Amino acid sequence: PWSRTVVYELHVRGYTKRHPQVPEPLRGTFAGLAHPAAIGHLVRLGVTSVELLPVAAAVDEWHLGRLGLTNYWGYNPVGWFAPDPRLAPGGIAEVRAAVDALHAAGIEVLLDVVFNHSGESDDCGPTVSFRGLDNASYYRLRPDDRARYVNDAGCGNILACDRPHVVRLVLDALRYWVAAAGVDGFRFDLATTLGRLDTGFDARAPLLAAIAQDPL
């Protein structure tokens, strides 16, 4: 119950990278998170749930390279069905093993998920997937200039989460992380953007209704 829930927000790499009791080859990965020393610390703190910052495959924003910077946090996704190989070199099996180890210690696993925008960014960003497949359907474009994106998320673009194929994309991705990785729930980044229509926010928006009724 929420009254007894203690949520610990955790970056898989940051939490394990310099832990002296986690073997060095495992540090910075899900295998490191599954190590008894990493889990033992959470148990001693009384944590009941870990909320993992984004773990899906992501890219750096296009302007960061010119500045010699990278995106540490993972909030720029391009592959919602794939764990970031830097965090899970062993793929989804490594993620599942960590989730199982946390469950064995009585700790729930929540994922911070980003469905408000993609790593394709604005009109200067890379063409990775949706922009090349069907730009005008996957993204919300500015009515005054269809070559540019509505930027409600502040990240260059915004997914049109009221359209059937985007609703299916999000639901399929959520189901995948539950079925394949065994996670217990999600924290939705910029959640209100998932309920936006062309006319603004609607609490009865298609994606919100679909998530609420999904049996898995």
Solvent accessible surface area in square Angstrom, and as a share of the most:
residue,aa,sasa,rsa
1,P,119,0.75
2,W,211,0.74
3,S,107,0.69
4,R,184,0.67
5,T,38,0.22
6,V,76,0.44
7,V,63,0.36
8,Y,65,0.25
9,E,109,0.49
10,L,3,0.02
11,H,23,0.10
12,V,2,0.01
13,R,93,0.34
14,G,41,0.39
15,Y,34,0.13
16,T,0,0.00
17,K,83,0.35
18,R,211,0.77
19,H,31,0.14
20,P,112,0.70
21,Q,123,0.55
22,V,1,0.01
23,P,57,0.36
24,E,128,0.57
25,P,120,0.75
26,L,59,0.29
27,R,60,0.22
28,G,1,0.01
29,T,16,0.09
30,F,0,0.00
31,A,31,0.24
32,G,0,0.00
33,L,0,0.00
34,A,26,0.20
35,H,44,0.20
36,P,102,0.64
37,A,17,0.13
38,A,0,0.00
39,I,14,0.07
40,G,18,0.17
41,H,65,0.29
42,L,0,0.00
43,V,75,0.43
44,R,174,0.64
45,L,94,0.47
46,G,42,0.40
47,V,12,0.07
48,T,45,0.26
49,S,0,0.00
50,V,0,0.00
51,E,20,0.09
52,L,1,0.01
53,L,14,0.07
54,P,10,0.06
55,V,5,0.03
56,A,17,0.14
57,A,18,0.14
58,A,16,0.12
59,V,51,0.29
60,D,53,0.27
61,E,40,0.18
62,W,91,0.32
63,H,70,0.31
64,L,24,0.12
65,G,59,0.57
66,R,181,0.66
67,L,117,0.58
68,G,70,0.67
69,L,95,0.47
70,T,102,0.59
71,N,25,0.13
72,Y,95,0.36
73,W,131,0.46
74,G,12,0.12
75,Y,57,0.22
76,N,1,0.01
77,P,4,0.02
78,V,35,0.20
79,G,20,0.19
80,W,13,0.05
81,F,85,0.35
82,A,44,0.34
83,P,15,0.09
84,D,8,0.04
85,P,93,0.58
86,R,138,0.50
87,L,16,0.08
88,A,3,0.02
89,P,97,0.61
90,G,46,0.45
91,G,27,0.26
92,I,49,0.25
93,A,72,0.56
94,E,24,0.11
95,V,1,0.00
96,R,90,0.33
97,A,56,0.44
98,A,0,0.00
99,V,1,0.01
100,D,66,0.34
101,A,31,0.24
102,L,1,0.00
103,H,68,0.30
104,A,94,0.73
105,A,41,0.32
106,G,60,0.58
107,I,4,0.02
108,E,80,0.36
109,V,0,0.00
110,L,31,0.15
111,L,4,0.02
112,D,3,0.01
113,V,14,0.08
114,V,6,0.03
115,F,3,0.01
116,N,1,0.00
117,H,2,0.01
118,S,3,0.02
119,G,1,0.01
120,E,1,0.00
121,S,7,0.05
122,D,42,0.22
123,D,66,0.34
124,C,82,0.49
125,G,14,0.13
126,P,53,0.34
127,T,89,0.52
128,V,74,0.43
129,S,36,0.23
130,F,18,0.07
131,R,40,0.15
132,G,58,0.55
133,L,131,0.65
134,D,64,0.33
135,N,41,0.21
136,A,46,0.36
137,S,29,0.19
138,Y,36,0.14
139,Y,0,0.00
140,R,15,0.06
141,L,13,0.07
142,R,90,0.33
143,P,121,0.76
144,D,109,0.56
145,D,48,0.25
146,R,138,0.50
147,A,74,0.58
148,R,106,0.39
149,Y,16,0.06
150,V,29,0.16
151,N,77,0.39
152,D,66,0.34
153,A,12,0.09
154,G,60,0.57
155,C,50,0.30
156,G,10,0.10
157,N,0,0.00
158,I,2,0.01
159,L,1,0.01
160,A,0,0.00
161,C,2,0.01
162,D,33,0.17
163,R,53,0.19
164,P,113,0.71
165,H,68,0.30
166,V,0,0.00
167,V,19,0.11
168,R,172,0.63
169,L,29,0.14
170,V,0,0.00
171,L,15,0.08
172,D,46,0.24
173,A,0,0.00
174,L,14,0.07
175,R,84,0.31
176,Y,64,0.24
177,W,6,0.02
178,V,37,0.21
179,A,66,0.51
180,A,31,0.24
181,A,0,0.00
182,G,14,0.13
183,V,7,0.04
184,D,73,0.38
185,G,16,0.16
186,F,48,0.20
187,R,97,0.35
188,F,48,0.20
189,D,19,0.10
190,L,79,0.39
191,A,50,0.39
192,T,84,0.49
193,T,8,0.05
194,L,4,0.02
195,G,0,0.00
196,R,69,0.25
197,L,47,0.23
198,D,107,0.55
199,T,132,0.77
200,G,28,0.26
201,F,110,0.46
202,D,35,0.18
203,A,75,0.58
204,R,200,0.73
205,A,2,0.01
206,P,62,0.39
207,L,0,0.00
208,L,51,0.25
209,A,54,0.42
210,A,15,0.12
211,I,47,0.24
212,A,90,0.70
213,Q,117,0.52
214,D,28,0.15
215,P,131,0.83
216,L,112,0.56
